Amino acid sequence: MAKIIGTGETVTDFIIRNGKPEEMVCGGSCYNSIISIGRCGISAAFIGEVGDDKLGLRTKAMLRENNVDDTFLTITPGKKSQLSLAFLNERNDAEYAFYKDHAADIFPTKLPTVSNGDVLLYGSYYALNPTIHDALSRYLAAVKAADGIIYYDINFRASHLADRERIMPSLIDNLSKATIVRGSHEDFLNLFDTDDTAQIYDKVSAYCPNLIITRGGTAINLLTPSLRKDYAVQPTHVVSTVGAGDNFNAGIVCSIIANKIGKTDIATLTEPQWDELIATATTFAQEVCGTTDNYISQATGQRFKSRLLRTIS
């Protein structure tokens, strides 16, 4: 079975509600995705870095506990693990404050090999950070040359607007190597000053032809060379939006593996095939919205694993 490789930053998320800490969770955008992927029984590995403190060791242990290969997670002596405060507003949407030192980030030198059909999942400011982008770009090129599928989640927050012009060459490099790009309408508004679907696709498709735009709890726009479709999102009870987009990503890539979709298949996926990918992604995202956890439950992962075993048997 093909594997999913995730790379990104690691943080410890503190969920704050009504001014008080409610929960502490191991996190990071791609990290959240890879934990859910591991729970689904898919071969998974994570590339990243943690500090040599209690939070970092807990982050590493969480990977092993959820069937994710932690071989490529670097523990950096003397580095403190990064923190994120997620303040939930009256709608339970998260507003973030980050405590990170991006200039001190490293991209590990020990990296997993990639085979045809494997998926690399990455994104956020981590993918644009000038400290690591050259090394990351070389790995992306190797994944692309091996016919791996590259799934890029832009996740560009308003807190990085001051860096927008400086990171644009790295963004274009990432887009040009991607097989599928996913972003929220807020991401594209921050990057391109528009959240118009057609205008966004015009900009992104110059580099990558397959685009998913998520619009919170209202809609999802899918745009490929052969298909344009808008999906309505059914209302759901929201406890916290932390990890919602990350688990949407997990649902897409898990479905790609479960359906044995290769890189060359992406361009010709049928509407029913995309419907299944989007449905799984939405289910994962909505489940996480109903909790203060950053990942799907073990029970949901087990149900997906049972489906996966039927598929590959």
C-alpha positions as CSV (number, residue, x, y, z in Angstrom):
1,M,0.0,0.0,0.0
2,A,1.2,3.5,-0.8
3,K,2.1,5.8,2.1
4,I,1.4,9.3,3.2
5,I,4.3,11.6,4.3
6,G,3.5,14.8,6.2
7,T,5.9,17.6,6.8
8,G,5.3,20.7,8.9
9,E,5.9,22.5,12.1
10,T,4.9,21.1,15.5
11,V,3.2,23.1,18.2
12,T,1.4,22.5,21.5
13,D,-2.1,24.0,21.2
14,F,-3.7,25.6,24.2
15,I,-7.5,25.9,23.7
16,I,-8.7,29.1,25.4
17,R,-12.4,29.6,26.1
18,N,-13.8,32.6,28.0
19,G,-10.3,33.6,28.9
20,K,-9.4,30.3,30.5
21,P,-7.3,27.3,29.2
22,E,-9.6,24.4,28.5
23,E,-7.3,21.8,26.9
24,M,-3.7,21.2,25.8
25,V,-3.2,19.2,22.6
26,C,-0.2,18.3,20.4
27,G,-0.6,20.1,17.2
28,G,0.6,21.8,14.0
29,S,-1.4,21.8,10.8
30,C,0.2,18.9,9.0
31,Y,0.8,17.1,12.4
32,N,-2.9,17.1,13.1
33,S,-3.5,15.6,9.6
34,I,-0.9,12.8,10.0
35,I,-2.3,11.7,13.4
36,S,-5.7,11.2,11.8
37,I,-4.1,9.4,8.9
38,G,-2.3,7.1,11.2
39,R,-5.5,6.3,13.0
40,C,-7.0,5.3,9.6
41,G,-4.5,2.4,9.3
42,I,-2.6,4.0,6.4
43,S,1.2,3.8,6.3
44,A,2.3,7.3,7.4
45,A,5.5,9.1,8.3
46,F,6.1,12.7,9.6
47,I,9.1,15.0,8.9
48,G,9.6,17.7,11.4
49,E,11.3,19.1,14.4
50,V,10.6,19.4,18.2
51,G,12.5,20.8,21.2
52,D,14.2,18.5,23.7
53,D,11.6,19.3,26.4
54,K,8.6,17.5,27.8
55,L,6.3,19.0,25.2
56,G,8.6,17.9,22.4
57,L,8.9,14.4,23.8
58,R,5.1,14.2,24.1
59,T,4.7,15.3,20.5
60,K,7.0,12.5,19.4
61,A,5.3,9.9,21.5
62,M,1.9,10.9,20.1
63,L,3.2,9.9,16.6
64,R,4.2,6.4,17.7
65,E,1.0,5.9,19.6
66,N,-1.0,6.6,16.4
67,N,1.0,4.4,14.0
68,V,3.0,7.2,12.5
69,D,6.7,6.6,11.7
70,D,8.6,9.2,13.8
71,T,12.0,8.3,12.4
72,F,12.2,11.6,10.5
73,L,11.3,13.8,13.5
74,T,14.4,15.6,14.7
75,I,14.8,16.5,18.4
76,T,16.9,19.6,18.5
77,P,19.0,20.0,21.7
78,G,18.4,23.3,23.5
79,K,15.3,24.2,21.4
80,K,12.1,25.0,23.2
81,S,8.9,23.5,21.7
82,Q,6.6,26.0,20.0
83,L,3.2,27.1,21.4
84,S,-0.1,28.2,19.9
85,L,-3.0,29.8,21.9
86,A,-6.3,29.2,20.2
87,F,-8.9,31.7,21.5
88,L,-12.4,30.5,20.8
89,N,-14.9,33.3,20.1
90,E,-18.7,33.3,20.6
91,R,-19.1,31.2,17.4
92,N,-16.3,28.8,18.6
93,D,-14.1,29.9,15.7
94,A,-10.4,30.0,16.7
95,E,-8.3,33.2,16.7
96,Y,-4.6,32.3,17.1
97,A,-1.6,33.7,18.9
98,F,1.7,31.9,18.0
99,Y,4.9,31.7,20.1
100,K,7.4,30.5,17.5
101,D,10.9,31.3,16.3
102,H,10.7,30.7,12.5
103,A,14.3,31.8,12.0
104,A,15.5,28.9,14.1
105,D,13.5,26.2,12.2
106,I,15.4,23.4,10.4
107,F,14.4,21.0,7.7
108,P,15.6,17.5,8.7
109,T,18.3,15.9,6.5
110,K,17.1,12.4,7.1
111,L,14.1,12.0,4.7
112,P,11.9,9.1,3.6
113,T,12.1,7.8,0.1
114,V,9.1,8.2,-2.1
115,S,7.6,5.8,-4.6
116,N,5.0,6.1,-7.3
117,G,1.6,6.5,-5.6
118,D,2.9,7.9,-2.3
119,V,1.4,11.2,-1.1
120,L,3.3,14.2,0.4
121,L,1.2,16.5,2.4
122,Y,2.5,19.9,3.5
123,G,1.7,23.6,3.8
124,S,1.2,26.7,6.0
125,Y,3.9,29.3,6.7
126,Y,6.3,26.4,7.3
127,A,6.3,25.8,3.5
128,L,7.2,29.4,2.8
129,N,9.7,30.0,5.6
130,P,12.9,31.2,3.9
131,T,15.0,29.4,6.5
132,I,13.9,26.0,5.2
133,H,12.3,26.6,1.8
134,D,15.4,25.7,-0.3
135,A,15.8,22.3,1.4
136,L,12.1,21.7,1.3
137,S,11.9,22.6,-2.4
138,R,14.6,20.1,-3.2
139,Y,12.6,17.4,-1.5
140,L,9.4,18.4,-3.3
141,A,11.3,18.1,-6.6
142,A,12.4,14.6,-5.7
143,V,8.8,13.6,-4.8
144,K,7.6,15.0,-8.1
145,A,10.3,13.2,-10.0
146,A,9.2,9.9,-8.3
147,D,5.6,10.5,-9.4
148,G,4.4,11.1,-5.9
149,I,1.3,13.1,-5.3
150,I,2.0,16.5,-3.7
151,Y,-0.9,18.0,-1.7
152,Y,-0.3,21.6,-0.8
153,D,-2.5,23.3,1.9
154,I,-1.7,27.0,1.6
155,N,-3.0,28.1,5.1
156,F,-1.7,31.6,4.8
157,R,-2.9,33.6,7.8
158,A,-3.4,37.3,8.2
159,S,-0.6,37.4,10.7
160,H,1.9,37.0,7.8
161,L,0.5,39.7,5.6
162,A,3.6,41.8,6.1
163,D,5.7,39.0,4.5
164,R,3.4,38.6,1.5
165,E,5.6,40.1,-1.2
166,R,8.7,38.5,0.2
167,I,7.3,35.0,0.2
168,M,5.6,35.2,-3.2
169,P,8.4,33.5,-5.1
170,S,8.3,30.6,-2.6
171,L,4.6,30.4,-3.0
172,I,4.8,30.1,-6.8
173,D,7.5,27.4,-6.4
174,N,5.2,25.4,-4.1
175,L,2.3,25.8,-6.5
176,S,4.3,24.7,-9.5
177,K,5.3,21.5,-7.8
178,A,1.8,20.6,-6.4
179,T,-0.6,18.1,-7.7
180,I,-3.6,19.4,-5.7
181,V,-3.8,22.8,-3.9
182,R,-6.2,23.4,-1.1
183,G,-6.9,26.8,0.6
184,S,-9.6,28.6,2.4
185,H,-11.2,31.7,0.9
186,E,-9.5,33.6,3.7
187,D,-6.1,32.3,2.6
188,F,-6.6,33.6,-1.0
189,L,-8.1,36.9,0.2
190,N,-4.8,37.4,2.2
191,L,-2.6,36.4,-0.8
192,F,-4.5,37.8,-3.8
193,D,-6.9,40.4,-2.3
194,T,-9.9,38.4,-3.7
195,D,-12.0,35.5,-2.6
196,D,-13.7,35.2,-6.0
197,T,-13.6,31.6,-7.1
198,A,-12.9,32.3,-10.8
199,Q,-10.2,34.9,-10.0
200,I,-8.5,32.6,-7.6
201,Y,-8.5,29.7,-10.0
202,D,-7.1,31.9,-12.7
203,K,-4.1,32.7,-10.5
204,V,-3.5,29.2,-9.1
205,S,-4.1,27.2,-12.3
206,A,-1.2,28.9,-14.0
207,Y,0.9,26.6,-11.8
208,C,-1.4,23.8,-10.6
209,P,-4.6,22.8,-12.3
210,N,-6.4,21.1,-9.4
211,L,-7.8,23.4,-6.7
212,I,-10.1,23.0,-3.7
213,I,-11.4,26.2,-2.0
214,T,-13.0,25.7,1.4
215,R,-15.4,28.4,2.7
216,G,-15.8,27.5,6.4
217,G,-19.1,25.9,7.2
218,T,-20.9,27.1,4.0
219,A,-19.4,25.6,0.8
220,I,-16.5,23.9,-1.0
221,N,-15.4,24.8,-4.5
222,L,-13.7,22.2,-6.7
223,L,-12.0,23.3,-9.8
224,T,-10.1,21.0,-12.2
225,P,-9.5,21.1,-16.0
226,S,-12.5,18.9,-16.5
227,L,-14.8,19.6,-13.6
228,R,-16.1,22.7,-11.7
229,K,-18.4,21.9,-8.8
230,D,-19.7,23.6,-5.7
231,Y,-20.5,21.5,-2.7
232,A,-22.9,22.7,0.0
233,V,-21.8,22.1,3.6
234,Q,-24.4,20.9,6.0
235,P,-24.7,22.7,9.3
236,T,-22.9,21.0,12.2
237,H,-22.6,21.6,15.9
238,V,-19.3,23.5,16.4
239,V,-17.3,23.1,19.6
240,S,-14.0,24.3,18.1
241,T,-12.7,24.9,14.6
242,V,-9.1,24.0,15.5
243,G,-7.9,21.3,13.2
244,A,-11.0,21.4,10.9
245,G,-9.0,22.2,7.7
246,D,-6.2,19.8,8.7
247,N,-8.7,16.9,8.9
248,F,-10.3,17.9,5.6
249,N,-6.9,17.4,4.1
250,A,-6.5,14.1,5.9
251,G,-9.8,12.9,4.4
252,I,-8.8,13.8,0.9
253,V,-5.4,12.0,1.0
254,C,-6.8,9.0,2.9
255,S,-9.4,8.6,0.2
256,I,-6.7,8.9,-2.5
257,I,-4.8,6.0,-0.9
258,A,-8.0,3.9,-0.3
259,N,-9.0,4.3,-3.9
260,K,-5.6,3.5,-5.3
261,I,-5.4,6.8,-7.1
262,G,-2.1,7.6,-8.7
263,K,-0.6,10.9,-9.8
264,T,-1.6,10.4,-13.4
265,D,-5.2,9.6,-12.4
266,I,-5.8,12.9,-10.7
267,A,-6.4,14.7,-14.0
268,T,-9.1,12.3,-15.1
269,L,-11.0,11.7,-11.8
270,T,-14.7,11.5,-12.5
271,E,-17.3,13.5,-10.6
272,P,-18.4,10.5,-8.5
273,Q,-14.7,10.0,-7.5
274,W,-14.3,13.6,-6.4
275,D,-17.7,13.4,-4.6
276,E,-16.3,10.5,-2.5
277,L,-13.0,12.4,-1.7
278,I,-14.9,15.6,-0.7
279,A,-17.5,13.6,1.3
280,T,-14.8,11.8,3.4
281,A,-12.9,15.1,3.9
282,T,-16.1,16.9,5.0
283,T,-16.9,14.1,7.4
284,F,-13.4,14.2,9.0
285,A,-13.6,18.0,9.3
286,Q,-17.1,18.1,10.8
287,E,-16.2,15.4,13.4
288,V,-13.2,17.5,14.6
289,C,-15.4,20.6,14.8
290,G,-17.6,18.8,17.3
291,T,-14.7,18.3,19.8
292,T,-11.7,20.2,21.3
293,D,-9.4,17.5,19.9
294,N,-7.3,18.1,16.8
295,Y,-7.9,14.8,15.1
296,I,-10.6,12.3,14.3
297,S,-11.4,9.7,16.9
298,Q,-9.9,6.3,17.1
299,A,-13.3,4.8,16.4
300,T,-13.7,6.8,13.1
301,G,-10.2,5.8,12.2
302,Q,-11.0,2.2,12.8
303,R,-14.1,2.4,10.6
304,F,-12.0,3.9,7.8
305,K,-9.4,1.1,8.4
306,S,-12.0,-1.6,8.0
307,R,-13.1,0.0,4.7
308,L,-9.4,0.2,3.6
309,L,-8.9,-3.5,4.3
310,R,-11.9,-4.4,2.2
311,T,-10.5,-2.3,-0.6
312,I,-7.0,-3.8,-0.7
313,S,-8.1,-7.4,0.0
